[in-house]
Amino acid sequence: MYVIGIDTGTQGTKALVFDLEKAVVVAQSSQSYGMVEGLPEGHREQDPALWIKAVDATVRDCVKQLGSEVARVAAIGVSGQQHGLVVLDDANRIIRPAKLWCDTSTTEQCDEISRAFGGSPGLIELAGNPMQPGYTASKILWLKQNEPQNFGRIETVLLPHDFINYWLTGVKRMEPGDASGTGLFDVRNRCWSKEMIDFIDPVLHRVLPEIGSSRDVLGPIRPELAKAWGLGTHVLVSAGGGDNMMGAIGTGNVNPGQVTVSLGTSGTVYGVSDKPLIDPQGEVAAFCDSTDQWLPLVCSMNATVVTELVRKHYGWDHEQMEKEVASAPMGAEGMMMLPYLQGERTPSLPEGCGVLHGMNLTNFTPANVMRAAMEGVSLSLGYGMLRMTELGFEPTSVRLTGGGAKSATWRQILADVFGLPVVALKTDEGAALGAALQAAVGFFEHSGESLSYDEIISYAVVPDEATQCEPDEERHEFYQNLLAQQQYLVETLHIPGFL
């Protein structure tokens, strides 16, 4: 039996075919695309039609690779970039380009929503999360205020993965995981917040889709699409989810205690919880996951974007970078970097910048600068982990994914910062694999058979034991002290407006 996983992101779409019996990827394809150009500062938009073209092209390519084995495909799952706003008219046509998660043009709308509910504390009390510029709610209000003609045409509001699901099946529905990133979703009760919808516009009660369980399949693929792809009309499409929710499944993170740390351009720390984990400070996002549990999540805007900047500045390849950072001592001889080159979400520093502190005549070396950059990012992620534990989350181990996971030195730094074992995965397919595994679980449940996430993950998501890093108690204590220094420096610079 084969299942297809599709991951549609900001930069491109990836599709893979996973063989459930052999637990291997048997076909994969990807396609890149760009954003709308020439927009004002802070605006980030993309034509949803690009996603459809990319899904069509990558799935067709995978099917071609399968040849006669295509008849074994039983289900499809979709992962999508979170928070994006897709609006359709009464003929189900795309009204305008989607405003994306990285669009920061809606800060005024965020402030307006927050003021209406007593600031972040009021919003957290009401629905579990403060309002962030990335969330979908502020984008909807922005559209109402800036493009009223387009707003008046809306018949359906979808998120990116829901839009692809609709194209695949003709069904419009959301699941709690991705919906919890809209800012309109009550994460405690797993339903739309009536108060927030009424504030933005009561029409949303009609145009927002119903919420269904993440475990329920959406339905079979449209017959005409099945025919075009050479698939059977019995092929089912699962509920899908946001990229972080699917990334959790794809890294085997489906039970409380497991933590996933993603080291891409940005960084994330998240773990599954069997109850809502609400942060009164609003630093930990109180999301739902895509297995009908919850997914407390901390996002950092700055991860490999920082280390890549330093690497390219010195003209190193990745092998040389690894050699240099490994040669530098822990703590970079007193040099510390605040790595907030793109502003920051956790801690909340939307106007933040990078700071290199503690330089002197002896420690200002390329190796130390790189070590300070890598440690600075790791400590920022460590701050996020600390906030989660302060809320009652009890981490046991870390699964590491993303480009940064390839660095042995970085893996050890993270183990020592977290004080937890850290391991990378043999197959780092992330969200696309998670989408495929969710599709498999959904298919069997729909067929009246039992396939638990624990069962499928036990053989489909395999840690690479050669990458295992154990924490050292003395180094952990050192980094805990360094984290306290980092946060003191952040507060000292932020209060007078220097950060």
Summary of the structure (lengths in Angstrom):
residues: 499
radius of gyration: 22.3
end to end distance: 53.4
largest distance: 69.9
contacts: 1843
relative contact order: 0.12
helix: 43%
strand: 20%
